[in-house]
């Protein structure tokens, strides 16, 4: 058996994921700087409501970005579409460096959201098309790792420097992305689509590290011909019963994932941790929290293949629900002065870390199931629905957290998230079936 050389596949994945690193930095930017803007220690002082609009602006941009990715991915190709993320990511950092009003901050966040929407819409497709099956899952996990690394980066750097300084530092990441990813190959799948078969075969050989790619190249062309023959439109996803059921399962998983409160936890991390752990440095808690998630992001992809998607989902959602209930109950007792923080400060840390563990286990599963439930002819449409719904639910959850915590205390949204997560655990038990070990044909039979 010939040795396969994976360097180009790895380099293409790492350099494309630099766009996700930039998006992770912008996504967690609010964690560091919303408290600064609320306190008025910057040139601008904002209200809690204005802070929520600055936070949500990125999701509005994400909606635009996912539409852009949908329109361009088959028009100009995967590589050029990914390269487009440079402009909004770089401009977002530049605008943030000069921002002095809420509308300007929102504009910068919308720009970063456009880049994020494009990146999430295209990069997983690109990696899936250039990677060997043996390492596809591992390379796909790098997207999550780079995103979480962005969270860590801005929380550490932003804790020591001003908005202006961190913005110029962050602007170097998209520049590095442009200078490195521009040399990476286009997807051979796309090259065959536009009739560049010779170039596609050469690219495939470069990615594989061997010239002996004839059989794989023929399989690629046959797969593309099959998809063209079965090409359909968006209405097919609603007409067929199996597609409707698959869409319901995806919505349950995505809805449940967001109802854990993960988006406001990421967006308001330092603000939340200051309230939960008034006697501790928020940065130290953030370091432990994100390092745990970063490590388990690597472990979870292997665990999913080992024990199956459904058991992992049930364990993760139920575990998140219990830990959120415990955290909310602790915060409720603390608000009533029924518990002494100095004696029991270890408890909320344990609850938060347990939540990070359980949540990390479910991180890769919804996207994995998305790739398994839908036939090839509607997979693109399903991905669009997935992205649009993701941003809409994110907007709702972030605004819900801000409004409820402002009016009823920080423990109340955690009680709500715990309850909703438990409800989704029941929905998963009822509607989500195991896909591990099943062929795509067997999965489609289960959906009928």
N, C-alpha and C positions, 0 to 999 in steps of 0.2 A: 504493500500500500504506500503510495507516494506521500511524502511529507508535505503538508499544506502550510504555507507561510502567511501568517495573519497580520503582518505589520501594517500594511496599507488599510486593512479593515479597522484595526485599532486606531491608527492615526486619523482616519476619516471620522470615526466616531468621537474621538477626543476633541478634535478641532471643531467639529460641528456643535458639540456640546458646550463649547465656550459661549455660544449664543444663549444657551440655557443658564449658564453661570451668570451672565449679565442679567437675565430675567429674574433669577433667584435673588440677586443683589437688589434689584428694583422692587421685587415683591416684599422683601423684608425691610426695605428702607423705612417704612412707616413705623416699624417696631422701635427703631432708634430715634427717629426725628419727630414723630408726632408728639411724644412727651416734651421735647425741646420747644416745639412750636406752641404747645398748650401752656407751657410755663412762661413763654415770652422771652426766653433767654437768647433767642435768635433775633433778627431784625423785625420779625413779625410775630404777633400773638394771635392765636386762633381759638375758636370755640370747639367744643366736643363735636358738634354737628358738622362744622367745617372740616374737622379732622376726619370724620367718617366719609365725607365726599372726596377728600384727597385720597383716602384709602381705596374707595370704590372705583375711582377713575381708571385704575389699571384694568379692572374687569370690563369697563366700557370699551377700552382700547382692545382688549382681548376679543370681544365680539367682532370688531372690525378686522382684526388680524386673522381670525379663523375663516372669515369670508374671503379675504385676500388670498390666503393659502389655497383655499378650494378652487378659486378662479385661475391661479397661476401654476399650480403644481404640475398639471399636464400641458400647460401652454409654453412655459419657458424652462421647465424641468425642475427637478428636486434641488440641484446644486444652486442654481441662480436664485430660486425662491428663498433658500436658506440664507444666501449671501445678502438678500434684501434686508434681513434683520439688522445688519450693521447700521443702516441709516437711522431708524427710530431709536435703537439702543444708544447710539452715540449722541444723537440730538437730545435725547431725554436727559442724559448726564449733563450736557452743556446747558440746557434750559434750567435744570435744577441748580447749577452753579450760580446763575444770575437771578433766580426766582425771588420775588419780594412781595408776592400777593397770592391769595388762594387760587384765583383762576390760572395763574402761571404754574403753580405747583400741580394743579389738576391737568394742565396741558402736558407737562412733562410726564406725568403718570399715564396719561392716555397713550402717549408715544411709546412708552415702555410696554404697555399692554398690547399694542399692535405688534411689536416685535415678539412678545411672548406667544400671542395667538398664532402667528406665522410659524414660530419655532415648534410649538407643540403639535401643530397641524401637519408639519412636513418631516421633521427630523426622525420621528419613529418610523415613518414610511421609508425614509432614506436608509436608515440602519437596517431595517428588515430586508431591504433589497440588495444591500452590499455584503451582508454578513453571512457566514456559513452557519448552517443549522446548529452545529455543535457549540458555537459561541454566541449565537444571536441573543439568547436570553441574558447572558452576562454583559454583552455590550449594551443591550437595552437598559440594563440597570444603571449604567454610567450616567444616563440622562437624569435619573433621580439623585444620584450622588453629586453631580455638578450643581443641581438646583439647591440641594441642602448645603453644599459648600458655599454657595452664594449667600444663603441665609447667615451662615457662620461668619463669613467674611465681613459683611456690612455691620453685623452686630458687634464684632470686635473692633474693626476700624472706626466705625461711627461713634463708638463710645469714647474715643480719644481725640477726634478731630471734628471740625465744623462741617456744616452741610456743603459749603463751597469746596473745601479740601477733599472731602470724600467723593464729591461729584467728579472732580478732575481725576482722582485715582480710579474711580469706576469707569471713566471714559477710556482708559487704557485697555480694558478687557475687550470691547468690540473691535478696537484697532488690532489687537493681537489675533482675534478671531479672523478678521479680514486678511491679515498678512499670512496666516497659516492655512485656512480652509480654502482659499482661492486656488491652491495647488492640488487639492484633492480631486479625485475623479468623479464624474457624473455617474448616476445609477445606470448600470448596463440595461436594466429593465426599461428605463425611459428612452435610452438610445435606440433600442429595438422598436419602441413605439413610434419614433419619428423616422424610422427607416435607416438609421446609421448602424447597420449590422456589423460591418467590419470594425468600426470603432468600439462597438459594444463588446465584441469578442476580445479585442485587445484590452479593454478595461477590465473585463472579467478575468483575463489571464493575469493582469497586474494585481488585482485584488486577491486572487488565489495563490499567486506566487509560483505559478506553473503554466506552461503553454498547453498542457493537456486538459483543455476545458471543452472539448467538442461535445461530449454527452450532456454536460450541464447547460451548455449554450443552446442545444437543441430542445432540452426540457423547458428552458426559459421562453423560447420562441413559441413552443406549443402551448404553454400556459397563457401567454399573451393572446394567441389566436382564440383560445377557448373563451377568454374574457370578452374579446371583441364580438364573438358570435352571440354571447349571452348578455351583451350590453343592454341596459335598461334605464329607466328614469326614476326619479325620486318617489313617485307614487307606488312603485313596487314594494317599498318597505312597509306600506300600510295595507296593500291589497292582500298580501299573503299572510295567512294565520301564523306560520312559523316565525316570520319576520316581526310581526306585531308582538308575539310573546317574547322574542329575543330583545326587542326594544324595551318592553316592560321590565325585564330582568336588569338590563343596563341602567335604566332610570332608577330602579330600586337601589342598586349598588352605588351609583353616583350620588343619589340623593342621601343615602345613608352615610356615605363617606364624608359628605359636607356637613351633615347634621351632627357629626361628632364635635363640630365647632373648631375644626382644624384651621380654617381660613382666618377667623379672628384671632386664634392663638398665635398664628404666624405673623399676622399683620400688627397685632398689638402686644407682642410678646413682652417687651420690657415694661410697658404700662401695666399689664396684667400681673407680671411677676413682682412688680413693686408693691402692688396691693396685697398679693397673697403672701409674699415674704418681705415684709417691711424691714426686718432686721438683717436681711442679707443683701448682697450686691446682685442686682438683676443679671449682670453679665455672667457671673459665676454660675447661676442657675441655667442661663441660656446655653452656656458652653456644655454643661452636662447633658441638658435636654437634647440639643441638636447632635452632639457626638453620639448619643445613644441611638437616635434615629438614623444617623449616617451609617453606623456599624450594622444596625439591624436591616437597613435597606439592602445590604449585600447578602445577609443571611436569609432574608425572607424569600428571595427568588428561588433559592435552593429548597427551602422548606415547602414552598408551594408545589414544587414538582414531586416532593417526597410524600406528603400526606394528603395532597389533593386540595382543590380550590374551596369546595363547600365546607369541609371541617375547619379550614383555616379562617374562612369568612365568619362562621358562627362563633368560633373562639374569640376572634378579634373584636367583632361587634359587641358580643356579650361582655368581654373584658373591658372595652372602652366605656360601656354603659355603667358598669359597676364602679370603675375608677372615677368617672365623672360624678356619679352620685356621692361617693365618699368625699371627693374634693368639695362639692357643693355643700354637703352637710357640715363639713369642717368650717367652711367660710361662713355658713349661717350661724353656727355656734360662736364663732369669733365675733361676728357682728353684734351678737347679743351679750358679749363679754362673759360668755359661759366657759371659755377655754383660754388658758394663758399661753400666748404664742411662744414665749421663751422656753416653756416646758415641753411643748408639743410641736415645735417647728419642723421636726423630722417628718411628721405625718404628711403634710401637703407635698413635700419633696418626693416621698415614696409614692403617693397617689399620682403625681405628675409623671414620674419616671415609669410607673406601671402603665399609664396611659400611652406614653411614647412607645413602649414595647408592644402593646396590643395594636396600636395604630400602624406601626411599622410593618406588622405582619400582613395587613390588608392592602398596603400601598400598591404593590404591583398587580393585584388580582383583577380589578375591573378592566384594565387595559388588556390583560391576557385573555379574559373572557370575551371582550369585544372582538378580538381577532378570531375567536373560535365559534361564536354563535351565528355570525352572519355569513352567507355565501358571498363569493367574490364579487358578484354583480351588484350588490348593494352595500358592500363594506365601506366605500367612500362616503355614501350618504349617511350611513350609521355613524361614522366618525364625525361628520359635520354636526349631526344632532347631539352627539356626545359633548362636543366642545361648546356649542351654543348653550346647552342646558347647564354645563359646568359653570360657565360665567354668570348665567342668570341666577343659579342657586347660590353662588359665591356672593353676588351682590346682596341677595336677600339675607343671608346668614350674617354678613358683616354689619349690615344696617340693623338687623335684629339685635345683635350683641350690643351695639352702641346705645340704641334706644332703651332696651330693657335694663342694662347695667346702670345707665344714667338715672333712671327713674325708680328702679326697684332693688338696686344693689348688685354687686358683681356675682354673688352666689346664684341669683335667679336665672341668668342665661345658662349656667352650668346645669341647673336642675332641668331646664328645658332640653338642652342637648342630651343629657343622660336619658330622659324619657323618650325622645325621638330616636335615639340610637337603639334603645331596647325594642321599640316598635319595629324598627327596620331589621332587628335580629329575627323577630317573628316572621316578617315578610320574606326574609332570605330562607328561613326554614321551610316556608310554604311554597315558594316559587322557584328558588334557585336549585338546580340539580348539579350533580358532579359531572365535570367534563374531562377530568383526568383519565387517560387511558382510552378515551373514545375517539374514533375517527370522525372527520367532519360529517360524513354521511350518517353515522350513528347519532351525532349531536342533532342533526336536522330531523331525524326520526323522533327524537325525544321532544322536539319542539312542536311536532304536528299533533 
